C-alpha cells in the first residue's frame, strides 16, 4: 500500500535529516520533491498544489528553520496536513432514529460492490449486529447467485426474489419490509452497476434511494483506477448525494492517488478500505493511521486490533506462563504462526510496523506467503514429540522431515536455528515478566 509514494517521501525526508539545520531553499527543494512524488502517485493536481502550499507556509511560519530537529518538525507538519486532506477524524456509519439501518451500496460494475456487501455484513456481524444482505442487482448475470454464495460462506441471510418478474426497486422495498418484520438490522442493499455511468443506471438508483430512504449511500470505488475513481465519485455524489466511500484494492494500489484525492475533491468521507481478497479484509478508515503508513510511521493500532481479534485471554495467559517457564516449543510456534497468517499477508503486516516496511523494500527483501507454507510444512512433518523437543531432530529424523516437507536438510536446520534464537528471546521475555518489567497482559500473544 502506497509503496512508491512512501519510499519517495522517506527518501526526501532522509535527505533533510542528513542536513541538520535547514535553509529556506532546503524547504523549497523538499517541497518540490514532495510535489513530484504526489503527482506521480496520481494525486489530483489541485489537491497537490494546496497541500504543498499549506505545508510550506507552516514549515516556514513555525520556525522549522531554527528548530533543533527541523526534519522531524517538517515531517510532523506533513503528517498533520495529510490527515487533514484525508478527513481528520474517523467517521463511523450513521445510525437512524429508528431501525433498521439501511446501507445502499452503489458503484460501477467491477468495483467490488457485491464482494464488499459481504465484507461489510461480516464486519457488522462481528460488532454484534444482525445484518441482512439484499440481492437488488438484477442486471449482471449471476449477481444474485454470487451474493447468495457469499451469504452461505459467512452464514448471513440474503433476501432475493430472482431475476424474473421483479424490479430492483421492488426487491429493495420488500427487503426492508422483510427485515422490519424479522428484526434484521442493518439492511445492506447490493445494487446494479455498469461498465460506465449512464442515465438508466442513475435513474434506477435514484428511484431506489427515494423509495427506501437509506441511512447511508456507500460508493464502492476501485482505488487502483486513480483519478478515474475521483471522477466516478464526483458523478455519483452529484446525482445521489453519496454519504460515504469504500475504497477497494488498497492492498494493490502502490500509488495511492485516489485515497489522497477523493475526500478533498468530493467532500465525501472514506468510511472503509478493502485491503485484500479475503472476506475479513475490510478495515474502518482512520485518516491518521493511513497518514502514518504513507510516511513510514506504521500503524501499530490497526496491527494490535487485528491481533486482538484472534487472541483469547486464556490462550494468551497460557502462552505467557509457558514463556516464563521456558517451555515455548514448536507446537506453540506453529499455533502463533497460524494466527499471524489469519491477520493478513506478512508484507502488509510489516507495513504497520514503524519504518520496517520501507527498510525491507530498500533492502529488496521479498516476503512471500510461501515462506509461511514452507515453515508449516516442516513443522507438520515432525512428530508431536519432535515439536515438543526439537533438540531431538538430527540425523535420520532430519532427512525424514526434509523429505516429508519437500524441503532440503539445510532449510530444516535453518528453521531450527531460528527457533532456538526465538526460544532464547522468549526466555528473556519470561524473565522480564517475572521481575515485573513487562505489563501483565501483553498486547500480542505471539
N, C-alpha and C positions, 0 to 999 in steps of 0.2 A: 504494500500500500504506500503510494507516494514515494517510491524508491528514488526516482530521478530527481524530484524536487527536493526531497530531504537531503540527498547527497550533495546537490548543488549549494543549498543553503549552509550546510555544515562546512563545506569547503570554503565558502565566503567568510563565515564567522571564524573559522580556523585561522585564516589569514589575518583577521583583525586581532585575534588573540596573540599572535606572534609579534604584533607591532608594539604592544604595550600601550603607551599613550597614543591617542588618535588626533589627527588634524581634521578640519572640516573637509579637506579633499579626500581623506580616507573614508569618511562617512559617505561622501558623494560617490566614490568608486564602489563602495559596498552596495549602495542603493542601486547603482547601475547594474551590478551583478544580480541583485535580488529581482529587479525588474525583468531582466532577461530570463532568469530561472522561472518566474511566474508565467511569463508569456509562452515559454517553451512547454510549460505544464498545461497549456491550453486554458489559462485563466482569462476571463473576459478583460478586454483592453481597458475599459473604464474602471473596472474594479482594481486592476493593477495600478493604474495611474493614481487613483485616490489613495490606495493602500501605501504606495511608496511615498507620496507627498505627506501623509499623516505620520509615517514612521520618521521621515527626515525632520519634519517640524519638531516632533517630540525629542528626537535624538539630540538635536542642536539646542533646543529650548530647555532641556533638563540637565544641562551641563555635563552631558556624556563625555565631552572632550576633556573635562577636568576630573572625571571620576577616576578612582583608584583601580577600578575594574571596568573600563569603558566597554570592552567587548561583551561582557556579561550583562551590563546595563542595556546595551543595544539589543541583545538577544531577548531580554525581558520585555523591551518595548515591542519588538516584532511579535513575540508571543501574545502580548495583550491585544495588539491590532489584529492578529489572526483570529483570536477568539471573538473579537468584535465583528469581523467580517462573517464568521461562521454562525453568529447568532447569540453570543454572550452566555445565555443560560439554556439549560435543558428544558425543552417544552414537552411535557407529557401529553398523552391523549386527553382530549376534553371529556368531561362527564356530563350527561344530560340531566335535566331536572328530574325526569322520570325515566326509568329503564324501559326498553333496552337501549344500550349504546349501539348506534348504527354506524358502521365504518364502511364507506363506499370506496372500493379500490378501482382506480382508473389509470389509463396509460396506453401506450402503443403496443401493438402485438409484438411479442418477443422481448419485452422489457422485464418479464418475470412476474407479472401480476398474479397468475394462478399459484405459482410456487410460493410467492410471498404472502398470499392469502393463507396458505397452510402454515408458513413460518410464523406469521403474526398470531394466528389462532393458537399455535403451540406456545408461543411466548406468553400470551394472556392466560392460557390454562395453567402455566407454571405459577402465575400470580394468584391462583385460586379462583379464576373466573370459569364460566360455563359457556364457551363460545359455540356458535352455530355458523357454519360456512354456507354460503348461498351460491349455487351454480347459475348465475344470470348471464353468462357468456354463451349465447346460442348461435354465434357466428362462426367461431373457429371449430373445425371438426375435432371431435374428441375432447373438447374443453371440459364438458360436464364429466366425462369418464375420468379425466385427469384429476379433477378436484375430488371426485369420489374415491379414487385410489389414494390420494393424499390423506383423505379423511380416515380411511381404513388404516393407513400406516401410522397415524398419530392418535387413532381412536377418538376422533372428534366428528360429530354428526354433520352431514351435508344435506341441505334442502335442495331438491332438484325436481323438475317436472318434465324432464326430457327435452328434446329439441323440436318436437312437432306439436302443434296445437296451442302453444304458449308463446307469449312475448316476454322479453326481458323485464319489461315494466311489471307485468302481471306476476312473474316469478318473484321479483323483489318485494312487491306489496304483500303477496301471500306468505312469503318467508317471514316477514316482520310480524304478521298476524300469528303465524305458527310459533314463532319464538315467544311472543307475549303469552300465548295460551299454555306453553310448556315450560316457561321460566328460563329460556336461554338468554344469555347476556354475556358478551356482546354478540351482535349480528354482523358478520363480515361478508359483504356482497362483492363477488368477483364479476366484474362487468367485461363487456367485449372491447377489444382493441382493433386497430387497423395497422397496416404497414405504414400508413401515413395519415395525418389528420385530415378528415373530410367532414362535410356538413352533416350527412346522415348519422355518423358516429356521434358528433357533438349533440345533435338534436335528441338522440336516444338517451344520452347520458343526462342531459338537462331534464328530460321528462322523468327519468328515474329519480333524480335529485328532488324534483318538485313533488313527487308522489310520496317518497319515503322520508323526506326531511332528515337526511343523515346528520349525525353528530359531527362526523369528520369526513371530508373528502380527501383521500390519500392518493397522491400521484406516485406511481411506481416508475422510476426513471433509471435507465442504464447509465451508470457513471462513466463507462468506457467510451460513450459517444461524445464526451466533452461538451463543446459549445452547442452541439445539436440538442443535448439534454436540456440545456438552459432555454433554448428557443421553444422546445416542446413544453417545458414547464410554464413558460410565459403564456403560450397559447391556451393551454388547459386552464390556467388561472384566470385569464381574461373571460372565458366562457362559463366556467363552473365555480369560480371563487374557491379554488383549492385551499385547504386548511393545513396540509402537511405533506411532507415528501418522504418517500422511502427510496434511498439510492442503492441500487443493486450492483453486484460485481465490484465492490470496493476492494476486494482482495486482489483483483486483476488490474486495477487502474494505477499504473505506475506514475502517471502524470498528476491526476487529482484535480484537474481544472474545473470539472463540473461541481465538485463539492465546495470549492472555494468561490465559485461564481454564483451558484444558483440562488442562495439566500440573498446575497447582495442585490442581484438583478430583479428577482421576483418579490422579495419580501416575505416569501413563504418559508416557514421553519422546516429544517430537516428533523424528522422525528425518529427514524430508524435507518440503519445501514445494513445491507446484506454483505456478509464477509466470507461467504463460501457456499458450496453446493448443498451441504447437509441442511436438514430442516431446522436444526437448532442454531444455524449460523446467521443469526439476526441479533443486532445489538441496538439498544437505545442510544440515541445520538447525544453525546456530550461535547459541545464545542471546545472546551478547554482540554479535553483528553485528546481530541483529534489534532489540535494545535501542537500538543506535546509530542505526538507521534511524528508530525511533519518536521519538527525541529530536533528530532532525535532525543527528546527528553523522556520518551517511553510513555507508557500508560499502565502504571502499576495497579491502579484501582480496578480497571477492567480485568486485568490478569487475576487479581485477588477474587473478584466476583465470579469469574469462571471457575476458579479452584474451589470456592465455597459451595458452588452448585453440586460438586462431585464429592464433597467432603462430609463424612458422617462423624459426628463428635466422638462417638465411641471408637471408631476406627482410628481417628487422629490421636486419641489418648492411648490406644493400644500401641500404635506405632511409636509414639513418643517414649512410652515405657520401654519398648524394645531397644530404642536408640540409647536410652540412659543405661540400660544393662549391657550394651554392646552386642545385642542379639540380631541386629539388622542383617537379613540374609537375602539370597537371590529370589526367594518367594516374595518378600516384601518389595524388592526392587521391581519385579515383574508387575506386581499389583500397582505400584506407583506409575510405572511406565504406561500401563493401560489407561490409567486415569488421565495422564497427560495427553495421550492420544485423543481422548474424548474432548479435550479442551480446544482442539483445532490443530492445523498444520504447525509443525515446530518452527518453521521460518516466521510464521505470523506471531507466535508467542514471543520469539526473540525480539521482534519489533517493539514489544511492550516493555522491554527491559531497557532502562535509560542507557543510550549510547551503544548498546550491544548490536542492534540491527545494522547500524551504519558501519561499525567496526568490522563486522563479518563480511559485509559487501566489499569494503575496501580491501580486505584480505582475500577476497574472492572465495570465501568459504561457502561451499554448497551444502545445504541441508535438505535431505530428501526423506520422505515418509518411508522410503525403502530401508533407511537406517533403523527405523522402528522395527520393521518386519524382520530384518536380519538378527537384531538382538533378541526379539521374541522367539524366533526360530531356534536360536542357540539355547536359550534358557528352557524352552519347551522340549528340547531334545534331551534334557537331563532328567534323571530320576528325581523324585521328591527328596531323597536322601542327599543327592548331589547338590540340589538347590539350597538345602539347609546347611550343607558342609562343603562349600565349593573348593576347599583345600584338597578334597579327595580327587578332583578332576586332574588327571595326568595320565601319561602313557596310553594304554588301550582305551580308557574312558575318553580321553581327548580325541582320539581317532573316531570313536563311535559317535560322539556328539557332532563332530565336524561333518561326518557322512550324513547323519540324520537331519542336520540343518541346512545341508547344501552349501557349506562354507569350508574354509581352509583352517588347518590347525592354528596358524598364526592369528586368525581372526578370533578364534575361541580364546586363545591366550591373551589377546589384546583386551577382550571384554573382561576376562577375569582380573587382569591387572587394573583396569579402570574401576572394577567393582571393589577391589581391595583398597584403592585410593579413596573411593566413596565411603567404604566402611570406616576408614580412619577418620574421615571428616565427620561422619555421623557420630562416631565415638566422642569426638571433641565437642560436638553439639550437646551430646548427652551429659558430659562433664560440666559444661557451662550451665545447662539447665539445672543440674544437681546443686550447683553453687548459687543459683538464683540469678544468673547473668543473662538468662533468656526469659521472655514472657511465658507465663504458664501455658497459654494456648497459642501455638504457632499459627500464623495465618494460612500456611500450606501444610499438607500432610505428606509432602514428597520432597 
